[in-house]
Amino acid sequence: MTESAKKLEENPGRDFALYDDLLIPVCAVDEDLQVAYFNSSFSSFTKLAPRKLRQKSVREILSCAALQATDLIERCFKAWAPMVSEETTFAVGDGEIRDGIIKLIPHEATNGSRLVVISIQDISIERLLHAKHRIQLDELKAKNAEIKKYSEGLEILVEERTQELRAAMGQSERLLLNILPRKIADRLKTSDGTIADRFNAVSVLFVDIVSFTPITSSMDPIDVVDFLSQLFDSFDSILDAHNVEKIKTIGDCYLAVAGVPVEDPRHASNLCRVAIAMLEELKRINAGLMFELDARFGIHSGPVVAGVIGHRKFAYDIWGDTVNVASRMESHGMKGRIQISEATYELVKDEFACEERGIIDVKGKGQVRSYWLLNQK
């Protein structure tokens, strides 16, 4: 690693601060292909502890795609222009196989060093989960083409096809609302600008299905997607009944927020009711399964920034320390239990029965006090 890159790693400052809280894995490498910066999502993605990532070569991290990755990086340094790989299969960390797209952007740091910023789009689960939507969109295009073909000179047929078109437009609207909240979808239709808002009081929920990957390792991919769709559809119905917004699913992890995009003074209470209802729904689903599903739940309350990322395949997402702490509440929790932070506890203690867990050591936060959410009083 060059001396300037070492200094950057010790104090990335404003060069990479915008990547710190992203859920997308991001790292930066110098011209010797040594890692000079990485965010927490990159560490989680590679399943390598930060101390193992520092000063490593990218060849060691993206092992199965070393030739592809390093060739792309070297070409990026040489051309000093952004590069995007084809969809590729590679291994990360200890060899876990992933499908993804590698994107590279050249970056000249404030200290003068030349670096390449690498982001990885993991498409292993997303590609399967969105297959159904892609099929539906193709069917809509076919229907629209059929309407155009028969519209001339046939008034009755025109009227019939017009009705089909209206139904198709309604279906497109429903698909859009499956991706974005209605308020954000309406803003997106009328504005080409960036959509980003700050919310000072929200609650964030992470749910992780425990041991899901080993359970489904022998299942057909379509069966895995169908099972996840049914499970998450039942979670979606619970959210709809409690004024809570689903943000996204990441594999078998579910992220939701209350108080976004419409402010809600009862955000913490509503999200606690959702978590309890989800836990009960898992018990109901387990009654009809040959295996048993467990989940960890984590909730934290505080400020976030919310907005739309990208102009193609855009997504509504949330960022900030509140999201990170909620994730830690889940990952440091126990299966079958809902762990809430002290901030959330103070908002719901008069309405919900809670049990103090005590002080726990949370990665990146130090020692914090947490509670188990039990039930509504």
N, C-alpha and C positions, 0 to 999 in steps of 0.2 A: 504494500500500500504506500502511495506517495505521502510525503510529509504533509502536504496541504490537505490531502484527503483525510489523514489521521486527525488533523485539527478540526476538520469539518465534522467527523464522527463524534468527537468529544463535545462539540457545541454546534449542532446543525442550525440553530437559530432560525432566522427568517427564510433560509433557503428551502427548508422542507417542512415547516410548521404546518402548512395546509394539508399535509398528508397524514399527520400524526393520528387523527381520530377517524380516518376513513376505514370502512369495513373491507375495502379492496386492498389486497396485498401489494405493497409498494416498497421497492428498495432502490438504492443508487450504487453504481459501481464506478471505480476509476479506470484508467486506461490499462492497468494491470489486471483488470477483472476482479479486483478485491472489493468486498462490500464496505461501503463508506457510510451508508445510512439504511435503516429499515424501520417500518412502523410496526405496531403491535400485531396488526392483521397479518403481516408477512411472517412474523414469528409463529403465529397460530396456524397459518396455512402450511408452513413447512414442518410444523411440530418440532421445531428446534428452539431451545432456550436462547435468549439473547446472547449469553456468554459464548454459546457455540456458533452463533452467526457472525460475531464480530471478527473482522479481518479474515473471513473465509473467502475463498474463490467461489465465484458463481458456478464453476464447474462442479464443485462438491455439493452444491445445493440443488441444482437442476440436473441430477446425474444422468438420467436416461436421454435427456435432450441436450447434453453438453455441447455436442458439435453444432446442433442447430442454434442453440441459444448464444454460444460464444461467437459463432459466425455472424449472427444477426447484430450482436453488440459491436463487434469489430467493424462491421459495415456502417453501423450508425456513427461510430467515432470518425470513420474515414469520410463519410458523406456529410457528417454533421447535420443530419436531417432525421425526422421521425421515421420509425420503422414499425411495421406490424407483421407478426408471423401468421401463417396459416393455422387453422385448428390443428393442434398437435397433442400427442400423448407423451407424458414425461413423468418422471418420478421425482418426488421432493423429499427432503429430510432423510428419513430412514428407509426410503424406497417405496412409499405409498404411491400408487399409480393415479394420476390425474389427467383429465382432458382440459385443455385451456388454450387461450390466445395470449401471446406475449406482445406487449406494446412497449416501445422504447421512445424516449424523448431526450435529445441532447440538452445538457444544462451546464452553464458556466457559473460556478459558485461565486459568492461574494469575495472569497479569498483568492479567486483567479484560477482554481483548479477546474479541469474539464471532467465532467461526469456524465453518465447516462442514467436517467431515471427509468426504472423497469416496473411496469404494473402487469399483473396477471389476472386475467378474467377466467375464473374457474367455471367451466360449463358442463361438468359431469352430470350434476343433478338437474341444473336449469334446462338443459337441452331436452331431457325427458319430460320434465314438468310442463314445458310449454309446447310440447308436440301436439297436444289436443287443440290448443288455441291456433296453432299454425294451420291445422287441417280445417278448422272452422273458417279461418280467413280465406283459405283457398276456395272453400265452398261458396263463400259470399262473392268472391270475384267471378266464379263461374255463373252464379245466378244473375249478376249484373250484366255479364256479357250476353246471356240468353235474353234478358229483357231488351237490350239494345237491338238484337237481331230481329225480333218480332214486332217491334214497336210501330214501324211504318205501315200505315194503311189498315191496321186491324184494331178498331176502337175497343172492341170487347177484350181482345188479348192485351191491348195497352193497359186497360183498367185492371185486369187480373195481375199483370206483371208489375203495375204500379203498386198494388197492394203488397206484392212480394218484396218490392224494393223498400217500402216503408218498414216491413218486418225486418229486412236485412239491416237497414239503418238503425233500427231499434236494437238489433243484436250487436251491431258495431258499437253502439253507445254503451251497452251493457259490458262488452269486452273492455272498453276504455275505462269504465268505472271499476272493473276488476283490477286495473293497474293503478289508477289514481283516485283520490277522494273527489267527490263531486265538485266541491268548491274549487279544488285545484284544476280539475278537468275544464271547468267553465273558464277559469282564468287563462289556461293554456290556449283555449280556442280563440280568445280575443286579444292575446298579447304574444309578441315574439321575444320579449325580454326575459331576463333571468327571473325565475320565481324562487324567492328565498325569504323566510320570515324567522324572527326570533320569538320564542315563547318562554316566558319567565317561570311558569308554573305548570308542569306536566308530570305524568307518571309513565314510566317505561317498563314493559314486561318482556322478559326473555323466557321461553319454554324450550327445553331440550329433551327430546325423546331418548332415554338412556338405553344403550346397547341395541339400538335399532339396526345398525349396520350388520352385526353378526347374525341377528335374527333373520334378516332378509338376504343374506349372502347367497342362499341357494334358491331364491325366488326369481321368477322371470322378471325382467326390467319393467314390463308393462304392468305386471301384478304389483310391483313395488310402487309405481306411480299411482295406480288405482287406489292402493291402500292409503298412501299419503294423502291423496286428494280427498278421500272420504273422511279421514281423520281431521285434516285441516278445514274441510268444509263444515264439519260439526263445530270446530273452534270459531270459524267465521260467523256462524249463526249466533253463537254466544256473544261475540263482539257487537253484532248489529243490535242486539237487545239492550246493550248497556252504554251506547254512545262512545264506543272505543274504536280506534282506527287501526286496521292491520297495515303494517309497513311492508313486510316481505317474509318469505321463508328462505332459509339458507340450508339446503339439504333437509335434515330432520330437525332443524331449529326454527322456532316461530317467534317473530318480533312484532309487538303491538305497542301502541301509545294512546293514552287518554289525555285530552286537552289540546289536540292537534288534529286538523287545521283550524278547528273552532275552539276557542278557549272555554274551559269548563271548570268552574270552582269546585266541583266534586270529582275531579279527575282521579284522585287517589282511591276514594271509596268505590268508584265505578270499576277501576282496574282490579281492586281486591276481590270484588264480587265476580268478575270475569275469571280470575285465577282459581277461585274456589269452585266455580261452575265447571271449568276445564278439568280440574282434578276429579270431580264427580263423573264427568263424561268419560274420562279414561277408565274409571272403574266399571262403568256400564259397558264400554266396548270390550274390556277384558273378559267379561262374562261370556262372550261369544267367540273367544279366540282359543286356539290350541296352545298359544304361548302368552306370556304376560308382558304388557307394556308398562314401563315406568317413566316418569318424567321429573326433571328438576325445574323449579320455578324461581325466578328472581325478579324483584321489583325495587325500583328506586325513583325518587321524585326530585325534580329540580328543573333548571332551564335547559332548553335545547335550541338548535337551529334546524329548521326544516326547509326543504326545497326540492326542486326537480333537477336531476342530473342527466345531462346529455340532451341531444336533439333527435337521436335515433335510438330506438329501444330504451326510451327514457324511463326513469323510475323516480318515485317520490321517496325521499329518505330523510333520516334524522341524524344529527351529529352532536357531539359534545360530551363532556365528562359525565353527564347524567346517564348517557347511553352506556358508557364504559363501566360505570359502577353497577348499573342494572345487570350487565353481562357478568360481572364478577359475583353479584349476589346469586346468579344462577349457577355459575361454574363452581363456586365454593359452597353450594348447598348440598342437600341430600335428596335422593330419589323419593318421590311420593310426598314431598314437603314444599311449602311455599316460604322462601326466605325474603324478608323485606328489610330495607335499610332503616336506620334510626329516623331519617328524614320522612320516610313514608309512615313509619310508626306514629310519629307525632301528629300526623294528619288524620289517622284512622283509629287511634287508640280508644276513642269514646264510642265508636260504632262497631269495632271488631274485637274479638277475643284474641290476644296474642300471647306468646310465650317468649321470654327473653332467652336468646341463645347465649349471649355474652359477647366478649371481645374475640374477634377472629382476625387472622393475619391475611389481608387481601393484597394480592399482587398489584403493585403500582400505587396503592393507597395507604399501606401500613396497617396498623391495628384500628379496626372499626367495630362499632357495636351493631349487632343485628338481632332480628327477632323472627320467630316462626309465626306466620299467619295461620290461625286455627279456624275460626268461623265467625259469622256475623252474630252479634249479641241479640 
